[in-house]
């Protein structure tokens, strides 16, 4: 990627971030701020990825995860993304991923970045509930659609074969979370995300 485009994308996002602050201060709704920031981040990282996509020797796809996948990016939100491939990354491709990560860090946001193969993604989804929920809520941004086809097929098969166990595990984690945050909707100072009836419950639903 050219140095000029690199700095242009950074400046574009910085300007959009300052504009998001102004929108917030002008009493825009949270939905409007989140949508604006999510769209801005989409534009920047899809442009960068589009510049390097042709250098990958195998099918790859870029995904938004977590709150970013739900287009709920707020002023202090972290940004979780992944690049998923059909096959292991070569040394040259690992260098592309490293440069991409450094670009993400240059945007001065808290970044979660986890490049994986489809097989690695499915395997981790089977053992780590946080990975499972991220993949369940993923949002395809750009890249080779055959990656999404393969991922969807294998992920759906896993869910259909294990949905009862998955439901029990999610409920157990929810109940443990409730214990940490007083386990009642009547607590006078709830954690709006983690407490009973909070945002986390909406996300799980």
Secondary structure by P-SEA (a helix, b strand, c coil): ccaaaaaaaaaaaaaaaaaaaaaaaacccaaaaaaaaaaaaaaaaaaaaaaaccccccbbbbbbccccccccccccbbbbbbbbbcccccaaaaaaaaaaaaaaaaaccbbbbbbbcaaaaaaaaaccaaaaaaaabbbbccccaaaaaaaaaaaaaaaaacaaaaaaaaaaaaaaaaaaccccccccccccccccccaaaaaac
